[in-house]
Amino acid sequence: MSLARLLAFFAILALTACNLPQASPVPPLEAQAATLVAATLHAQAMMATPATSQPLSTPPATETPTPTATITPTYATPLLKVSEDTNCRSGPGQDYEIVTVIKAGTQVEILGRPPAGNYWVVRNPAGSNPCWLWGEYATPSGSIHTVPSVTPPPTATPGLPAAPTNLRYNFICAYNGVGTDVTTTLEWNDNARNEKGYRIYRNGTFAAELPPNTTTFAETAAIPLGATMTYSVEAFNDTGPSSRATISFVCP
């Protein structure tokens, strides 16, 4: 219904109302018309506005966790392969007694290692007790990360080393115009396990110092014609020297 028709309709109602019996006071015509117009405008606005629907919320998708593969590490026995003959001692250092000598090419099982230092505790291939091997000439392999840490034993004061035995010699004499040049070769059995080395004496005078485990010595020395040559060999360590093995000879 248009606004003009509404106003006409209210005008007719107003004229009719004048002939009706008076009951209760009626609001003025202008107020009624204003109210009716406001209601009509509100209704038209509501009809013109399209209804909107609230979209339904979609719950977030739940991610399916990707299964993680479990990798089981493969264990291999820790081993040490020796590239040169190496002393295996009762502790990590030269102050400890030599237990055995592990030969080049030998592979031994690793049982432990100290918190610091290039030493390994290995299974002694020559006995029941383990020994400590210097790692300078050894290559580790296997599951080394499983090797436990081992506290080194206290350093004991070493006893005197065992003396060398079975001293053997060979010599060649050559006249030099004044005296004799004597080339001497010595050999002996190394019986010590805690020596720091060997000392050689010629005619009672110190002649040379050799490293541990040495079993041979050779030199050329000039002596007077017909003089006697005497050689002695001893092992030594921090405690002192062993007894000496001695030989003597005279050039013909």
C-alpha positions in Angstrom: 0.0 0.0 0.0 1.3 3.4 -1.0 1.7 6.3 1.4 -1.0 8.4 -0.3 -3.6 5.7 0.0 -2.7 5.3 3.7 -3.3 9.0 4.3 -6.6 8.9 2.5 -7.7 5.9 4.5 -6.9 7.7 7.8 -8.8 10.7 6.6 -11.9 8.6 6.1 -11.5 7.0 9.5 -11.3 10.4 11.0 -14.5 11.6 9.5 -16.4 8.5 10.5 -15.1 8.8 14.0 -16.8 12.2 14.4 -20.2 10.5 14.2 -19.4 7.7 16.7 -20.3 8.0 20.4 -17.4 9.4 22.4 -15.9 6.8 24.6 -12.3 7.4 25.4 -10.0 10.1 24.1 -8.4 9.3 20.8 -4.9 10.4 19.9 -4.7 13.3 17.4 -4.9 12.3 13.8 -1.4 13.6 13.1 0.1 11.4 15.8 -1.8 8.4 14.5 -0.6 9.0 11.0 3.0 9.5 12.1 3.0 6.2 14.0 1.4 4.4 11.1 4.0 5.8 8.6 6.9 4.8 10.8 5.6 1.3 11.1 5.1 1.1 7.4 8.6 2.3 6.6 10.1 -0.2 9.1 8.2 -3.0 7.4 9.3 -2.0 4.0 12.9 -1.8 5.1 12.7 -5.3 6.6 11.2 -6.6 3.4 13.9 -5.0 1.3 16.8 -6.5 3.3 17.6 -10.0 2.2 17.9 -12.6 5.0 21.3 -13.9 5.5 22.1 -17.3 7.0 24.9 -17.9 9.4 27.3 -20.5 7.8 27.9 -23.6 9.9 31.4 -23.7 11.4 33.5 -26.5 10.0 35.7 -28.3 12.6 39.4 -28.2 11.9 40.8 -31.2 10.2 42.8 -33.5 12.5 46.2 -34.4 11.2 47.0 -38.1 11.3 50.5 -38.5 12.8 53.1 -40.1 10.5 54.5 -43.3 12.1 58.2 -43.0 13.0 60.5 -45.8 12.1 62.5 -47.3 14.9 66.1 -48.1 14.0 67.9 -50.6 16.2 71.7 -50.1 16.2 73.8 -53.0 15.2 76.4 -54.1 17.9 79.9 -55.1 16.9 82.5 -56.3 19.3 85.1 -53.5 20.0 88.4 -54.6 18.7 92.0 -53.2 18.5 94.4 -54.1 15.7 98.1 -53.6 16.4 100.3 -52.4 13.5 103.6 -52.8 15.4 104.9 -54.9 18.3 103.6 -53.0 21.4 104.0 -53.5 25.2 100.8 -54.3 27.1 101.3 -53.2 30.7 99.6 -53.4 34.0 98.6 -49.7 33.7 98.6 -46.8 31.3 102.2 -45.7 31.1 105.8 -46.8 31.2 105.9 -46.7 35.0 103.7 -49.9 35.0 105.1 -53.3 34.5 105.0 -55.0 31.1 102.6 -57.9 31.1 103.1 -59.1 27.6 104.1 -57.9 24.1 101.3 -57.9 21.5 102.7 -58.6 18.1 102.0 -56.6 14.9 98.9 -57.8 13.1 97.3 -59.1 16.3 93.7 -58.1 17.0 92.5 -58.0 20.6 89.2 -57.3 22.2 88.7 -53.9 23.9 87.4 -54.1 27.5 87.7 -50.5 28.6 89.6 -47.2 28.4 90.7 -44.5 30.9 88.9 -41.2 31.1 92.0 -39.5 29.4 95.0 -40.7 27.5 95.7 -42.8 24.5 95.5 -46.2 26.2 93.1 -49.1 25.9 92.3 -51.9 28.3 92.3 -55.1 26.2 91.9 -58.8 26.7 95.4 -60.3 27.2 95.9 -62.9 24.5 98.7 -64.5 26.5 96.9 -64.7 29.9 93.7 -64.3 31.9 94.3 -60.8 33.3 93.6 -57.8 31.0 96.4 -55.3 30.2 96.8 -51.7 29.1 97.8 -51.1 25.5 99.2 -47.9 24.1 97.0 -46.7 21.1 99.8 -45.1 19.1 100.2 -48.2 16.9 96.6 -49.6 17.2 93.4 -49.0 15.2 90.0 -49.5 17.0 86.9 -50.8 15.3 83.4 -52.0 16.3 81.1 -50.5 18.8 83.7 -48.4 20.6 80.9 -46.1 22.1 79.9 -49.0 24.4 83.4 -49.3 25.9 83.2 -48.5 29.7 85.5 -46.0 31.3 88.1 -47.6 33.6 90.1 -46.0 36.4 93.8 -46.7 36.1 95.4 -48.7 39.0 97.8 -46.8 41.3 101.4 -46.6 40.2 103.5 -48.9 42.2 107.3 -48.5 42.7 108.7 -50.9 40.2 111.2 -53.5 41.3 114.6 -54.0 39.7 114.3 -55.3 36.2 115.4 -58.9 35.4 118.9 -59.1 34.1 119.6 -60.1 30.5 120.9 -63.6 29.9 122.6 -65.7 27.3 124.8 -62.9 26.1 126.3 -63.8 22.7 128.9 -61.9 20.6 130.6 -61.8 17.3 133.6 -59.6 16.4 135.9 -58.7 13.5 139.4 -57.3 14.0 141.2 -55.1 11.5 144.6 -53.5 11.9 144.4 -49.7 11.3 148.2 -49.0 11.2 148.4 -48.1 14.9 146.0 -50.4 16.7 143.0 -52.6 16.0 139.5 -51.6 14.8 137.1 -54.1 16.4 133.5 -54.4 15.1 131.5 -56.2 17.7 127.9 -57.5 17.6 126.1 -58.4 20.8 122.9 -60.3 21.3 121.0 -61.3 24.5 117.7 -62.5 25.9 115.3 -59.8 27.1 113.9 -61.1 30.4 112.7 -57.8 31.9 109.0 -56.6 31.9 109.5 -53.3 33.6 112.7 -51.9 32.2 113.1 -48.4 30.8 115.9 -49.6 28.6 119.4 -51.2 28.4 122.9 -49.8 29.0 126.0 -51.0 27.3 129.5 -50.8 28.9 132.8 -51.2 27.1 135.8 -52.0 29.3 133.8 -50.7 32.3 132.9 -47.4 30.6 129.4 -46.4 29.6 129.1 -46.8 25.8 125.3 -46.6 24.8 121.7 -46.5 26.1 119.1 -48.5 24.3 115.2 -48.5 24.4 113.2 -51.2 26.2 112.9 -54.6 24.6 116.2 -54.2 22.8 118.1 -57.5 22.2 121.0 -56.4 19.9 123.9 -53.9 19.8 126.7 -53.4 17.3 129.6 -50.9 17.1 133.2 -50.4 15.8 135.8 -49.3 18.4 139.6 -48.8 18.2 141.7 -50.6 20.8 145.5 -51.1 21.2 147.1 -54.1 19.7 146.5 -57.2 21.9 144.1 -55.4 24.3 141.2 -57.3 25.8 137.7 -56.1 24.9 135.0 -56.5 27.7 131.3 -55.7 27.1 128.6 -55.7 29.7 124.8 -55.3 29.3 122.3 -54.3 32.0 118.6 -53.5 32.1 117.5 -50.4 34.2 114.4 -48.5 35.4 113.6 -45.8 38.0 114.4 -48.2 40.8 117.9 -49.0 39.5 119.9 -51.3 37.2 119.8 -55.1 37.0 122.9 -57.2 37.4 125.1 -57.2 34.2 125.8 -59.9 31.7 129.4 -59.7 30.6 131.7 -61.2 27.9 135.4 -60.7 27.0 137.6 -61.5 24.0 141.0 -60.6 22.5 141.7 -60.0 18.8 144.1 -62.7 17.5 
